[in-house]
Amino acid sequence: MSESRIWVSLLCVFLGTILLMPSSAALTRPVITVTVDRSTPTFMSPLKLGVTHTRRSLDNWIADEAQLAEPRVLLGAATHYQNQHIMGWGALNPNPAPDVYEWGSLDSRINLIRSMGVEPVITLCCAPDWMKGGEPWETDWNKLEVAPLPQYYDDFAELTREVAMRYPDVRYFQVWNEFKGFWHEENNNWNYVAYTELYNRVYEAVKSARPDAQVGGLYLIIEGTGSNKGGWAAETPIRERQWEVIDYWLEHKLGADFISIDRGLSYRRDQNNYTTDELLALAEQFALVNEQIRTRTDLPIWWSEYHMPRSIEGIGVIHASVLYHLLMGGSDTILLWGAADTEGAYPFFSRLDGANAGQPLEHYRVFRTFGDHFGDGAQLYQTTSSSPYVIALASDSATALINQLPHTVTVRLNGIPLTLDRYEMLVTTPPLDADVSD
């Protein structure tokens, strides 16, 4: 071999060695210390997880029973509640004309939910066309989100009473959805007076038929991302005009068994762009919203919907961080929108007609972990972390570590060395929390 070729070979070996060495940043990153103290219980988790069925769900896929069997088992195992609207989002018009009821599609959805061994929830929305200025026997789905006219509030309340009587195993009812059709142009705010009037009539009607039923509202979208990046939509929640809505309903409602709200990690009208790291920092806003609601009422807090970006790096850890803050903020129930639709916002499963039909996806794994190990009735224990970017959660059955950093980290969990990849949630079952000597 010539001398020049020898030098080239040595240079390649040297450069290869340099490339394979850890970066200086990695070498200087401190080890993160996480401690779990199972001698110090903090609180018993109240968190009950559920999903809302939308227009496409498991019952809409062209698949034989064998293909549907596993997704049904998986969905049932991951959820405490499953929610269905009375009209729209998978259900046809149940009351196409006065005193005429057609329950077929709603029956089908409720039976699907029952088949999974979970508790059904019904959202009392939306209204037939004849209650909002249309003709009997006609349904214009483009007007689904129009509210009933005031002169038909009693008719809508009667429809909800019929629903409560038809499904005696359904205990929980949400009244309406996101104030649809209740905007007050002059006040530049939701028409909370009209909504509360409708709510009270529905509350009376359902309770008259089913005193055991649990009825709640508002199902209000909480405005504000909380980033304060610019524009009103990025302001810190809860905004003043929404307190008008909340306070009026709390003062004038005839009764309620829970209060329901919803929001996105970034508010839908916020035009700012957010990185994964910025979104992770915003997850705590869910807990902060709960804390504010708790200053006004001790009603159980239901999240009728919660939303995240649909496609971004680290979406699994973003979801885990949102669930963590919903839990730590004292949420009672959370309902994920459209998870049973394989083409929905946050699908749990791969397509049922594909090569790997009905396989659980990242959202399912995160959701199932919280339900199995940190959901309703789980005793939670004190945890500490030397980094605010590595979250720890501990119960009797598991320890979860959530790495919110964009790089690999080394963690010592009660002395046990562990490595977490960038944006990784690591769950140890049974929990690794025994002390070890250095």
Secondary structure, DSSP 4 states (H G I P E B T S, - for coil): --HHHHHHHHHHHHHHHHHHSPPHHHHHSPPEEEEEEEEEEEEE---EEEEE--SS-GGGS---HHHHHHHHHHHHHH-SEEEEESSSSS---S-SBTTB---HHHHHHHHHHHHTT-EEEEEE----GGGTT--TT---GGGTTPPPPGGGHHHHHHHHHHHHHH-TT--EEEESSTTTT-EETTTTEE-HHHHHHHHHHHHHHHHHH-TT-EEEEEEEEPP--S--SSSGGGSPSSPHHHHHHHHHHHHH-S--SEEEEEEESS-TT------HHHHHHHTTHHHHHHHHHHTT--SPEEEEEEE--SS-TTHHHHHHHHHHHHHHTT-SEEEEETTTSTTSSS-SB--TTSTTTT-B-HHHHHHHHHHHHHSTTPEEEEEEESSTTEEEEEBSS-EEEEE-SSS-EEEEETTEEEEE-TT-EEEESS--------
